[in-house]
Amino acid sequence: MKKLGIILCCASLMGAICLVLFILSPFPRVFRASEKDLPKLVVENGGIVYCRMKADDFRFPLPPGSWATNQTISGGFDTVDGNLEACFGITNPMTADQYMKWLSGKVQIGGYITASPSPNGIYIKFHYFGDK
């Protein structure tokens, strides 16, 4: 009887440890199986473009003093492709070349961004693949 009690106690302890490890692991947060309409693009406070995918996230900054319009996004599990137009008000706008220089070192690994002039500011095209 004592042996059975020790076995049950050890099994319960191992189960509790496994549960804690599962809760603390990134697995439940990484795979967003229950979320619909992914990938999705949101512009956060501070002008950060946030692309949310099933298995990854991708962020990059808009040019200072701009806002995003004409946003399109497509992609899959850990890949995203999109474009947007960064528009400026009456402030001194940044050129596409200036933005690309300013952006240097601010794009996470796996991300690729190009910029070209548009009538209202800068046309930004982006790509991200999470396995890089």
MDAnalysis code that builds the backbone (N, CA, C; Angstrom):
import MDAnalysis as mda
import numpy as np

u = mda.Universe.empty(396, n_residues=132, atom_resindex=np.repeat(np.arange(132), 3), trajectory=True)
u.add_TopologyAttr("name", ["N", "CA", "C"] * 132)
u.add_TopologyAttr("resid", np.arange(1, 133))
u.add_TopologyAttr("resname", ["MET", "LYS", "LYS", "LEU", "GLY", "ILE", "ILE", "LEU", "CYS", "CYS", "ALA", "SER", "LEU", "MET", "GLY", "ALA", "ILE", "CYS", "LEU", "VAL", "LEU", "PHE", "ILE", "LEU", "SER", "PRO", "PHE", "PRO", "ARG", "VAL", "PHE", "ARG", "ALA", "SER", "GLU", "LYS", "ASP", "LEU", "PRO", "LYS", "LEU", "VAL", "VAL", "GLU", "ASN", "GLY", "GLY", "ILE", "VAL", "TYR", "CYS", "ARG", "MET", "LYS", "ALA", "ASP", "ASP", "PHE", "ARG", "PHE", "PRO", "LEU", "PRO", "PRO", "GLY", "SER", "TRP", "ALA", "THR", "ASN", "GLN", "THR", "ILE", "SER", "GLY", "GLY", "PHE", "ASP", "THR", "VAL", "ASP", "GLY", "ASN", "LEU", "GLU", "ALA", "CYS", "PHE", "GLY", "ILE", "THR", "ASN", "PRO", "MET", "THR", "ALA", "ASP", "GLN", "TYR", "MET", "LYS", "TRP", "LEU", "SER", "GLY", "LYS", "VAL", "GLN", "ILE", "GLY", "GLY", "TYR", "ILE", "THR", "ALA", "SER", "PRO", "SER", "PRO", "ASN", "GLY", "ILE", "TYR", "ILE", "LYS", "PHE", "HIS", "TYR", "PHE", "GLY", "ASP", "LYS"])
u.atoms.positions = np.array([
    [0.821, -1.194, 0.000],
    [0.000, 0.000, 0.000],
    [0.863, 1.254, 0.000],
    [1.969, 1.204, 0.737],
    [2.860, 2.353, 0.802],
    [3.490, 2.614, -0.569],
    [3.812, 1.536, -1.287],
    [4.399, 1.656, -2.610],
    [3.432, 2.334, -3.591],
    [2.157, 1.990, -3.523],
    [1.136, 2.584, -4.376],
    [0.996, 4.082, -4.087],
    [1.060, 4.452, -2.829],
    [0.970, 5.867, -2.447],
    [2.135, 6.670, -3.003],
    [3.324, 6.108, -2.950],
    [4.514, 6.787, -3.483],
    [4.393, 6.938, -4.999],
    [3.931, 5.909, -5.671],
    [3.770, 5.960, -7.132],
    [2.740, 7.024, -7.517],
    [1.612, 7.053, -6.818],
    [0.578, 8.065, -7.107],
    [1.092, 9.472, -6.828],
    [1.832, 9.637, -5.766],
    [2.391, 10.944, -5.423],
    [3.375, 11.407, -6.497],
    [4.248, 10.511, -6.950],
    [5.214, 10.843, -8.003],
    [4.506, 11.171, -9.318],
    [3.477, 10.405, -9.655],
    [2.725, 10.662, -10.885],
    [2.030, 12.019, -10.818],
    [1.467, 12.357, -9.671],
    [0.803, 13.657, -9.500],
    [1.809, 14.791, -9.608],
    [2.970, 14.622, -9.014],
    [4.012, 15.639, -9.067],
    [4.499, 15.832, -10.504],
    [4.700, 14.735, -11.222],
    [5.135, 14.836, -12.618],
    [4.069, 15.507, -13.482],
    [2.817, 15.210, -13.236],
    [1.727, 15.850, -13.972],
    [1.675, 17.340, -13.706],
    [1.865, 17.734, -12.447],
    [1.853, 19.158, -12.094],
    [3.023, 19.882, -12.749],
    [4.194, 19.264, -12.766],
    [5.355, 19.876, -13.407],
    [5.116, 20.046, -14.900],
    [4.561, 19.039, -15.552],
    [4.257, 19.124, -16.985],
    [3.247, 20.232, -17.274],
    [2.246, 20.365, -16.443],
    [1.242, 21.419, -16.621],
    [1.874, 22.796, -16.498],
    [2.704, 23.003, -15.493],
    [3.378, 24.292, -15.306],
    [4.282, 24.596, -16.501],
    [5.030, 23.622, -16.964],
    [5.909, 23.837, -18.111],
    [5.115, 24.170, -19.371],
    [3.974, 23.538, -19.573],
    [3.140, 23.829, -20.732],
    [2.582, 25.249, -20.661],
    [2.130, 25.653, -19.482],
    [1.573, 27.003, -19.317],
    [2.640, 28.063, -19.522],
    [3.845, 27.820, -19.047],
    [4.920, 28.797, -19.159],
    [5.627, 28.765, -20.512],
    [5.410, 27.742, -21.286],
    [6.092, 27.637, -22.579],
    [5.467, 28.600, -23.581],
    [6.214, 28.958, -24.637],
    [5.657, 29.856, -25.652],
    [4.657, 29.182, -26.572],
    [4.531, 27.862, -26.551],
    [3.667, 27.145, -27.481],
    [2.232, 27.680, -27.524],
    [1.549, 27.895, -26.390],
    [0.168, 28.381, -26.492],
    [0.063, 29.778, -27.087],
    [1.096, 30.614, -26.920],
    [1.039, 31.970, -27.441],
    [1.464, 32.041, -28.896],
    [2.325, 31.140, -29.325],
    [2.855, 31.208, -30.676],
    [1.809, 30.796, -31.700],
    [1.160, 29.701, -31.492],
    [0.188, 29.217, -32.454],
    [-1.191, 29.754, -32.095],
    [-1.643, 30.723, -32.850],
    [-2.912, 31.401, -32.585],
    [-4.011, 30.761, -33.413],
    [-4.230, 29.482, -33.166],
    [-5.168, 28.709, -33.981],
    [-6.588, 29.236, -33.879],
    [-6.954, 29.786, -32.746],
    [-8.331, 30.234, -32.559],
    [-8.597, 31.611, -33.166],
    [-7.553, 32.361, -33.504],
    [-7.751, 33.703, -34.050],
    [-8.133, 33.637, -35.521],
    [-9.070, 34.458, -35.886],
    [-9.545, 34.520, -37.271],
    [-8.960, 35.765, -37.947],
    [-9.045, 35.799, -39.244],
    [-8.623, 36.945, -40.052],
    [-7.146, 37.290, -39.887],
    [-6.304, 36.271, -39.805],
    [-4.867, 36.517, -39.766],
    [-4.291, 36.187, -41.138],
    [-3.294, 36.887, -41.624],
    [-2.571, 37.950, -40.943],
    [-3.390, 39.235, -40.881],
    [-3.003, 40.081, -39.925],
    [-3.698, 41.341, -39.726],
    [-2.669, 42.431, -39.481],
    [-2.968, 43.632, -39.946],
    [-2.076, 44.782, -39.813],
    [-2.736, 45.824, -38.929],
    [-1.981, 46.317, -37.945],
    [-2.447, 47.374, -37.050],
    [-1.318, 48.384, -36.910],
    [-1.644, 49.667, -36.905],
    [-0.640, 50.689, -36.616],
    [-0.786, 51.050, -35.140],
    [0.260, 50.738, -34.374],
    [0.250, 50.983, -32.929],
    [0.612, 52.435, -32.633],
    [0.385, 52.843, -31.388],
    [0.822, 54.162, -30.950],
    [2.316, 54.310, -31.188],
    [2.718, 55.481, -31.599],
    [4.119, 55.712, -31.891],
    [4.476, 55.399, -33.335],
    [3.470, 55.058, -34.156],
    [3.708, 54.813, -35.575],
    [4.422, 53.511, -35.875],
    [4.158, 52.478, -35.090],
    [4.755, 51.166, -35.332],
    [3.740, 50.297, -36.065],
    [4.140, 49.788, -37.221],
    [3.293, 48.876, -37.984],
    [3.462, 47.483, -37.374],
    [2.346, 46.879, -36.984],
    [2.342, 45.567, -36.336],
    [1.584, 44.593, -37.219],
    [2.288, 43.574, -37.702],
    [1.687, 42.525, -38.512],
    [1.604, 41.266, -37.660],
    [0.407, 40.778, -37.447],
    [0.183, 39.596, -36.600],
    [-0.160, 38.413, -37.490],
    [0.573, 37.320, -37.311],
    [0.353, 36.092, -38.075],
    [0.036, 34.958, -37.107],
    [-0.266, 33.789, -37.627],
    [-0.572, 32.638, -36.774],
    [0.604, 32.257, -35.883],
    [1.825, 32.317, -36.416],
    [2.973, 31.814, -35.658],
    [4.040, 32.862, -35.384],
    [3.820, 34.121, -35.766],
    [4.874, 35.113, -35.593],
    [4.280, 36.517, -35.613],
    [5.106, 37.487, -35.285],
    [4.760, 38.894, -35.365],
    [5.883, 39.624, -36.093],
    [5.531, 40.703, -36.779],
    [6.516, 41.514, -37.477],
    [6.173, 42.973, -37.228],
    [7.162, 43.740, -36.809],
    [6.959, 45.167, -36.539],
    [8.039, 45.990, -37.239],
    [7.638, 47.173, -37.671],
    [8.600, 48.143, -38.194],
    [7.989, 49.540, -38.055],
    [8.840, 50.571, -37.948],
    [8.324, 51.930, -37.742],
    [7.960, 52.632, -39.044],
    [6.921, 53.431, -38.969],
    [6.585, 54.341, -40.060],
    [7.554, 55.523, -39.995],
    [7.657, 56.300, -41.070],
    [8.479, 57.507, -40.990],
    [7.923, 58.452, -39.912],
    [8.786, 59.140, -39.194],
    [8.310, 60.066, -38.151],
    [7.348, 61.108, -38.731],
    [6.263, 61.367, -38.015],
    [5.284, 62.371, -38.424],
    [4.321, 61.912, -39.508],
    [4.257, 60.615, -39.780],
    [3.373, 60.127, -40.839],
    [2.285, 59.231, -40.261],
    [1.298, 58.931, -41.096],
    [0.262, 57.964, -40.751],
    [0.044, 57.056, -41.965],
    [-0.510, 55.882, -41.729],
    [-0.660, 54.879, -42.780],
    [-2.047, 54.913, -43.405],
    [-2.082, 54.791, -44.732],
    [-3.341, 54.650, -45.470],
    [-3.144, 53.558, -46.531],
    [-4.238, 53.186, -47.174],
    [-4.208, 52.212, -48.274],
    [-3.447, 50.939, -47.893],
    [-3.782, 50.386, -46.759],
    [-3.075, 49.211, -46.243],
    [-3.629, 47.932, -46.857],
    [-2.738, 47.090, -47.339],
    [-3.115, 45.751, -47.793],
    [-2.132, 44.765, -47.194],
    [-2.624, 43.574, -46.893],
    [-1.767, 42.549, -46.291],
    [-2.261, 41.177, -46.728],
    [-1.320, 40.283, -46.936],
    [-1.642, 38.888, -47.236],
    [-0.528, 38.043, -46.652],
    [-0.753, 36.758, -46.563],
    [0.294, 35.902, -46.025],
    [-0.258, 34.610, -45.487],
    [0.575, 33.965, -44.709],
    [0.211, 32.666, -44.179],
    [0.629, 32.506, -42.735],
    [1.052, 31.310, -42.413],
    [1.369, 30.906, -41.051],
    [2.441, 31.785, -40.415],
    [3.566, 31.966, -41.086],
    [4.640, 32.799, -40.550],
    [5.220, 33.720, -41.620],
    [4.409, 34.040, -42.629],
    [4.842, 34.885, -43.737],
    [3.822, 35.989, -43.950],
    [4.315, 37.176, -44.276],
    [3.407, 38.272, -44.564],
    [3.992, 39.119, -45.695],
    [3.109, 39.581, -46.579],
    [3.438, 40.526, -47.631],
    [2.400, 41.631, -47.572],
    [2.852, 42.856, -47.740],
    [1.887, 43.939, -47.695],
    [2.464, 45.235, -48.213],
    [1.592, 46.212, -48.264],
    [2.032, 47.550, -48.621],
    [1.108, 48.556, -47.984],
    [1.603, 49.761, -47.904],
    [0.832, 50.874, -47.355],
    [1.436, 52.165, -47.863],
    [0.709, 53.227, -47.654],
    [1.215, 54.548, -48.010],
    [1.374, 55.347, -46.734],
    [2.574, 55.840, -46.495],
    [2.843, 56.702, -45.348],
    [2.612, 58.140, -45.807],
    [1.591, 58.775, -45.231],
    [1.217, 60.131, -45.629],
    [1.706, 61.137, -44.597],
    [2.024, 62.320, -45.081],
    [2.481, 63.407, -44.210],
    [1.489, 64.552, -44.299],
    [1.354, 65.293, -43.212],
    [0.521, 66.497, -43.213],
    [1.324, 67.652, -43.782],
    [1.256, 68.767, -43.118],
    [1.990, 69.942, -43.588],
    [3.410, 69.990, -43.024],
    [3.777, 68.948, -42.280],
    [5.133, 68.892, -41.739],
    [6.122, 68.621, -42.861],
    [7.385, 68.789, -42.588],
    [8.422, 68.535, -43.579],
    [8.528, 67.028, -43.792],
    [8.044, 66.526, -44.935],
    [8.034, 65.077, -45.134],
    [9.430, 64.514, -45.366],
    [9.559, 63.255, -45.033],
    [10.788, 62.508, -45.272],
    [10.691, 61.899, -46.664],
    [11.806, 61.861, -47.388],
    [11.795, 61.220, -48.707],
    [11.936, 59.709, -48.525],
    [11.680, 58.968, -49.601],
    [11.806, 57.510, -49.552],
    [13.246, 57.108, -49.250],
    [14.221, 57.791, -49.855],
    [15.635, 57.481, -49.593],
    [16.001, 57.775, -48.138],
    [15.531, 58.898, -47.621],
    [15.802, 59.237, -46.217],
    [15.178, 58.203, -45.283],
    [13.974, 57.739, -45.611],
    [13.308, 56.726, -44.788],
    [14.104, 55.421, -44.778],
    [14.571, 54.990, -45.930],
    [15.337, 53.749, -45.993],
    [16.626, 53.848, -45.177],
    [17.290, 55.001, -45.209],
    [18.497, 55.189, -44.388],
    [18.136, 55.210, -42.910],
    [17.042, 55.903, -42.566],
    [16.599, 55.994, -41.170],
    [16.164, 54.625, -40.651],
    [15.601, 53.808, -41.517],
    [15.082, 52.487, -41.154],
    [16.194, 51.463, -40.914],
    [17.378, 51.739, -41.410],
    [18.500, 50.802, -41.300],
    [18.721, 50.374, -39.848],
    [18.720, 49.067, -39.621],
    [18.926, 48.526, -38.276],
    [17.665, 48.453, -37.434],
    [16.524, 48.898, -37.966],
    [15.271, 48.907, -37.201],
    [14.282, 47.837, -37.659],
    [14.698, 46.993, -38.608],
    [13.820, 45.942, -39.128],
    [14.335, 44.605, -38.620],
    [13.435, 43.824, -38.032],
    [13.858, 42.546, -37.461],
    [14.302, 41.564, -38.529],
    [15.087, 40.598, -38.113],
    [15.604, 39.583, -39.024],
    [14.432, 38.860, -39.696],
    [14.525, 38.686, -40.997],
    [13.462, 38.048, -41.770],
    [12.579, 39.058, -42.475],
    [12.729, 40.341, -42.128],
    [11.923, 41.393, -42.732],
    [12.648, 42.102, -43.854],
    [11.898, 42.530, -44.848],
    [12.447, 43.243, -45.990],
    [11.470, 44.352, -46.357],
    [11.972, 45.581, -46.479],
    [11.127, 46.736, -46.764],
    [11.726, 47.539, -47.905],
    [10.869, 47.983, -48.815],
    [11.277, 48.911, -49.864],
    [10.375, 50.136, -49.782],
    [10.900, 51.259, -50.229],
    [10.140, 52.510, -50.195],
    [10.335, 53.248, -51.510],
    [9.263, 53.871, -51.964],
    [9.319, 54.685, -53.169],
    [8.404, 55.890, -52.980],
    [8.659, 56.969, -53.714],
    [7.830, 58.167, -53.564],
    [6.390, 57.927, -53.995],
    [5.482, 58.599, -53.321],
    [4.072, 58.589, -53.713],
    [3.576, 60.035, -53.682],
    [2.436, 60.324, -54.274],
    [1.944, 61.704, -54.298],
    [1.737, 62.299, -52.894],
    [1.371, 61.455, -51.923],
    [1.080, 61.957, -50.575],
    [2.175, 61.666, -49.559],
    [3.271, 61.030, -49.988],
    [4.322, 60.694, -49.036],
    [5.235, 59.602, -49.557],
    [5.133, 58.424, -48.928],
    [6.004, 57.307, -49.290],
    [5.174, 56.036, -49.418],
    [5.395, 55.317, -50.511],
    [4.775, 54.014, -50.712],
    [5.735, 52.980, -50.124],
    [5.250, 52.184, -49.160],
    [6.083, 51.206, -48.466],
    [5.579, 49.801, -48.782],
    [6.492, 48.957, -49.247],
    [6.186, 47.550, -49.516],
    [7.017, 46.730, -48.535],
    [6.401, 45.721, -47.899],
    [7.124, 44.938, -46.907],
    [6.860, 43.453, -47.072],
    [7.836, 42.672, -46.611],
    [7.766, 41.220, -46.649],
    [8.437, 40.700, -45.383],
    [7.878, 39.638, -44.824],
    [8.492, 38.998, -43.664],
    [8.300, 37.491, -43.768],
    [9.375, 36.777, -43.512],
    [9.316, 35.311, -43.445],
    [9.983, 34.915, -42.152],
    [9.226, 34.279, -41.256],
    [9.669, 34.028, -39.900],
    [10.719, 32.972, -39.685],
    [11.072, 32.197, -40.698],
    [12.058, 31.140, -40.483],
    [13.488, 31.586, -40.743],
    [13.733, 32.859, -40.920],
    [15.110, 33.314, -41.195],
    [15.840, 33.583, -39.919],
])
